[in-house]
């Protein structure tokens, strides 16, 4: 049972598009390859535009066909790929569309299916109109995929609860957190990236990473800055992610144009330079300001911040508190309140001894989330379902 497995990581989007899901799939594929398995990422777009982009594992991009529904196209491509290259297991990333398509494609019926949700495909916040399951048609398809899968995985208890609501029996839910590349940051040099964004060497950098969505609490974090600056005039907030230009009006209204930096999306690796890793290395505090635990899993960016040696300030919501213990491995504050964020961040900047102690504990904690260890846990799930099928 220790023979290498032929593993398909089935996705509908992949690098160089940047997002948490894309990074999870990249890191998992690389880790599975490193420990000796045959892995390919299947299903992303970019057959013509991205086919020359190279990775340390195969990426099969299929061309789009006109005249058919997207689910039919995806099912045809999946069937053809399986006939050509085979698979021992299919690991779909997202309940919909990939999990649903894999569960409905005849060619996959004899192959175990594992589904990992990644946020909006399983969690909902009705007041923010967040979550695919708010659409009754897509909800039915997501629930069907969850029921059909051999296993579904959850990165937090909140995600597990959402899977149960969608119809998954608890025995089929495997708790596997996100991972982190613990070898990425020791060599990170922040001097170049500070200069690139006009940040002086004495600046105290407060960092948050995540594409703009109301649930992430970017507005509250920006609103906390005037209070922080009253005590720490050298503090600067750096926000990394797509669509963050939507925050420009609030920044201007508060007169923070020189105090808050919007970098836009930053490729993790470009021209053999890890600019995002450098930015982590240059920063002092990482903030996770999410406003609702109903749609928060286990933050990849927060894990990166811990691995890079930053002190974490996070709102006290599911996902964050799964990882951070207040005053032990970070600071937890009340969600939705700029004043609470300001107090937590100022506390870290005011007390170097506390900050050092929190960093030490979080560094010890994050070592258990190395991607190779996480990959081994997925392999255990793959082998378990293969044994059941046999």
SEBA-532004 format. One record per residue (C-alpha): residue number from 0; residue in one letter; x negated, y, z. Coordinates in steps of 0.25 Angstrom, whole numbers. Layout:
   resi   resn       x       y       z
    NUM      A       X       Y       Z
...
This chain:
   resi   resn       x       y       z
      0      X       0       0       0
      1      X     -12       9       0
      2      X     -13      10     -16
      3      X     -13      24     -22
      4      X       1      29     -25
      5      X       6      35     -38
      6      X      13      47     -33
      7      X      22      57     -40
      8      X      24      71     -34
      9      X      36      76     -41
     10      X      38      91     -42
     11      X      45     101     -50
     12      X      34     112     -48
     13      X      19     112     -45
     14      X       7     120     -45
     15      X       2     130     -50
     16      X      16     135     -45
     17      X      14     138     -31
     18      X      23     134     -19
     19      X      23     125      -7
     20      X      28     113     -14
     21      X      18     114     -25
     22      X       7     115     -15
     23      X      12     103      -7
     24      X      13      94     -20
     25      X      -1      99     -24
     26      X      -7      96     -10
     27      X       0      82      -9
     28      X      -4      78     -23
     29      X     -18      81     -20
     30      X     -18      74      -7
     31      X     -12      62     -12
     32      X     -22      61     -24
     33      X     -33      63     -14
     34      X     -29      51      -6
     35      X     -29      42     -18
     36      X     -15      43     -24
     37      X     -10      45     -38
     38      X      -2      58     -38
     39      X       4      66     -49
     40      X      13      79     -48
     41      X      25      77     -57
     42      X      36      87     -62
     43      X      31     101     -62
     44      X      33     111     -73
     45      X      22     117     -81
     46      X      19     106     -92
     47      X      14     116    -101
     48      X       9     127     -92
     49      X       3     120     -81
     50      X      -2     106     -87
     51      X     -16     111     -87
     52      X     -16     114     -72
     53      X     -25     103     -65
     54      X     -23      96     -52
     55      X     -30      85     -44
     56      X     -18      76     -48
     57      X      -9      75     -60
     58      X       3      84     -62
     59      X      13      80     -72
     60      X      21      92     -78
     61      X      32      88     -87
     62      X      37      98     -98
     63      X      51     103     -97
     64      X      62      99    -107
     65      X      73     107    -112
     66      X      88     102    -113
     67      X      88      94    -100
     68      X      91      97     -86
     69      X      79      99     -77
     70      X      82      87     -68
     71      X      83      78     -81
     72      X      69      84     -86
     73      X      62      81     -73
     74      X      68      67     -72
     75      X      63      64     -86
     76      X      49      69     -83
     77      X      48      61     -70
     78      X      53      48     -77
     79      X      43      50     -88
     80      X      31      53     -79
     81      X      35      41     -70
     82      X      35      32     -82
     83      X      21      37     -87
     84      X      14      38     -73
     85      X      22      30     -63
     86      X      23      33     -48
     87      X      24      26     -35
     88      X      31      37     -28
     89      X      38      50     -32
     90      X      36      62     -22
     91      X      46      73     -26
     92      X      43      87     -21
     93      X      57      93     -19
     94      X      70      87     -17
     95      X      75      94     -30
     96      X      72      94     -41
     97      X      61      83     -40
     98      X      67      74     -29
     99      X      80      74     -36
    100      X      75      71     -50
    101      X      66      60     -45
    102      X      77      54     -37
    103      X      86      54     -50
    104      X      76      49     -60
    105      X      77      35     -64
    106      X      62      33     -66
    107      X      60      36     -51
    108      X      70      26     -45
    109      X      59      16     -42
    110      X      49      26     -37
    111      X      50      31     -22
    112      X      54      45     -21
    113      X      49      55     -10
    114      X      54      69     -10
    115      X      48      81      -2
    116      X      56      93      -2
    117      X      50     107      -2
    118      X      59     117       4
    119      X      71     123      -4
    120      X      74     109     -10
    121      X      78     104       4
    122      X      80     116      14
    123      X      90     126      14
    124      X      93     140      20
    125      X     107     144      15
    126      X     105     159      20
    127      X      93     160      11
    128      X      99     152      -1
    129      X      87     143       1
    130      X      87     129      -3
    131      X      91     121     -15
    132      X     101     113      -7
    133      X     110     125      -6
    134      X     113     122     -21
    135      X     124     110     -20
    136      X     119     104     -33
    137      X     104     104     -30
    138      X     108     100     -15
    139      X     114      87     -20
    140      X     102      83     -29
    141      X      92      86     -17
    142      X     101      78      -8
    143      X     101      66     -18
    144      X      86      67     -20
    145      X      83      67      -5
    146      X      93      54      -3
    147      X      86      47     -15
    148      X      72      49     -11
    149      X      64      38      -4
    150      X      58      48       6
    151      X      59      63       8
    152      X      48      71      15
    153      X      50      83      24
    154      X      39      93      29
    155      X      47      97      41
    156      X      59      93      50
    157      X      67     104      43
    158      X      65      98      29
    159      X      68      84      35
    160      X      81      90      40
    161      X      85      96      27
    162      X      82      82      20
    163      X      91      75      30
    164      X     102      86      26
    165      X      99      82      12
    166      X     102      67      14
    167      X      88      61      18
    168      X      89      51      28
    169      X      78      54      39
    170      X      71      40      37
    171      X      68      45      23
    172      X      62      59      27
    173      X      47      59      29
    174      X      41      71      37
    175      X      28      75      30
    176      X      23      89      31
    177      X      16      98      21
    178      X       1      97      21
    179      X     -11     107      20
    180      X     -24     106      13
    181      X     -33     107      26
    182      X     -45     108      17
    183      X     -41     121      10
    184      X     -44     132      19
    185      X     -57     131      26
    186      X     -65     137      14
    187      X     -54     147      11
    188      X     -61     161      10
    189      X     -51     173      12
    190      X     -61     184       8
    191      X     -58     184      -6
    192      X     -43     183      -5
    193      X     -42     194       5
    194      X     -49     203      -5
    195      X     -40     199     -16
    196      X     -28     204      -8
    197      X     -34     216      -2
    198      X     -35     211      12
    199      X     -47     215      21
    200      X     -56     206      29
    201      X     -50     211      42
    202      X     -35     209      38
    203      X     -27     199      46
    204      X     -20     191      35
    205      X      -6     186      38
    206      X      -2     175      27
    207      X      10     169      22
    208      X      12     160      10
    209      X      25     156       3
    210      X      33     160      -9
    211      X      43     171      -5
    212      X      57     165       0
    213      X      65     172      10
    214      X      64     160      19
    215      X      49     162      21
    216      X      51     175      29
    217      X      41     184      21
    218      X      50     196      24
    219      X      49     194      39
    220      X      34     192      38
    221      X      32     205      31
    222      X      41     212      41
    223      X      32     207      52
    224      X      20     214      46
    225      X      23     229      51
    226      X      23     223      66
    227      X      10     215      63
    228      X       3     227      57
    229      X       6     236      69
    230      X      -4     227      77
    231      X     -13     221      66
    232      X     -15     232      55
    233      X     -24     223      48
    234      X     -14     212      46
    235      X      -9     209      32
    236      X       2     199      27
    237      X      -1     191      14
    238      X      11     183       8
    239      X       8     173      -3
    240      X      18     167     -12
    241      X      27     169     -24
    242      X      38     179     -25
    243      X      33     187     -13
    244      X      34     200     -21
    245      X      48     200     -16
    246      X      42     205      -3
    247      X      36     217      -9
    248      X      48     226      -5
    249      X      48     222       9
    250      X      33     225      10
    251      X      34     238       4
    252      X      46     242      13
    253      X      38     239      25
    254      X      25     246      20
    255      X      17     233      20
    256      X      11     234       6
    257      X      -3     234      11
    258      X       0     224      22
    259      X       7     213      15
    260      X       1     206       3
    261      X       9     198      -7
    262      X       0     189     -15
    263      X      10     181     -23
    264      X       8     167     -26
    265      X      -7     162     -24
    266      X     -12     149     -31
    267      X     -18     140     -20
    268      X     -29     137     -30
    269      X     -33     146     -42
    270      X     -47     146     -49
    271      X     -52     137     -38
    272      X     -49     148     -27
    273      X     -39     145     -16
    274      X     -34     160     -15
    275      X     -22     155      -6
    276      X     -32     147       3
    277      X     -41     160       4
    278      X     -29     168       8
    279      X     -26     158      19
    280      X     -40     158      24
    281      X     -40     174      24
    282      X     -27     174      33
    283      X     -25     175      48
    284      X     -11     171      50
    285      X      -1     162      42
    286      X      14     166      43
    287      X      26     157      40
    288      X      38     166      41
    289      X      49     157      36
    290      X      63     161      41
    291      X      70     148      41
    292      X      66     134      45
    293      X      78     129      36
    294      X      68     130      24
    295      X      54     129      30
    296      X      46     116      29
    297      X      32     115      33
    298      X      24     127      27
    299      X      13     124      18
    300      X       7     138      19
    301      X       8     137      34
    302      X       0     124      34
    303      X     -10     131      25
    304      X     -11     143      34
    305      X     -14     133      46
    306      X     -24     126      38
    307      X     -31     139      34
    308      X     -32     143      49
    309      X     -22     154      50
    310      X     -13     156      62
    311      X       2     153      59
    312      X      13     161      62
    313      X      26     155      58
    314      X      41     156      60
    315      X      48     146      70
    316      X      55     138      59
    317      X      55     124      55
    318      X      43     120      47
    319      X      34     131      54
    320      X      37     125      68
    321      X      35     111      62
    322      X      20     116      61
    323      X      18     127      70
    324      X      19     126      85
    325      X      20     140      91
    326      X       8     145      98
    327      X       1     132      95
    328      X      -2     131      80
    329      X       4     145      76
    330      X      15     155      80
    331      X      30     153      78
    332      X      39     165      77
    333      X      54     167      76
    334      X      58     166      61
    335      X      64     178      54
    336      X      58     189      63
    337      X      47     198      58
    338      X      44     202      72
    339      X      42     188      76
    340      X      32     186      64
    341      X      25     199      68
    342      X      23     194      82
    343      X      18     181      79
    344      X       8     186      68
    345      X       3     197      78
    346      X       1     187      89
    347      X      -8     179      80
    348      X     -16     191      76
    349      X     -17     197      90
    350      X     -22     184      97
    351      X     -34     178      90
    352      X     -35     167     100
    353      X     -21     162      98
    354      X     -22     163      83
    355      X     -35     154      84
    356      X     -28     144      93
    357      X     -16     143      83
    358      X     -25     141      71
    359      X     -33     130      78
    360      X     -20     122      81
    361      X     -14     124      67
    362      X     -27     120      61
    363      X     -27     107      69
    364      X     -12     105      65
    365      X     -13     107      50
    366      X     -24      97      49
    367      X     -13      86      50
    368      X      -7      92      37
    369      X     -18      89      28
    370      X     -13      85      14
    371      X     -19      72      14
    372      X     -13      68      27
    373      X       1      73      21
    374      X      -2      65       8
    375      X      -4      52      16
    376      X       9      54      23
    377      X      16      55       9
    378      X       9      43       5
    379      X      15      35      17
    380      X      29      39      12
    381      X      26      35      -2
    382      X      21      21       3
    383      X      33      20      12
    384      X      43      22       1
    385      X      35      13      -9
    386      X      36       2       2
    387      X      51       4       4
    388      X      53       3     -11
    389      X      45     -10     -13
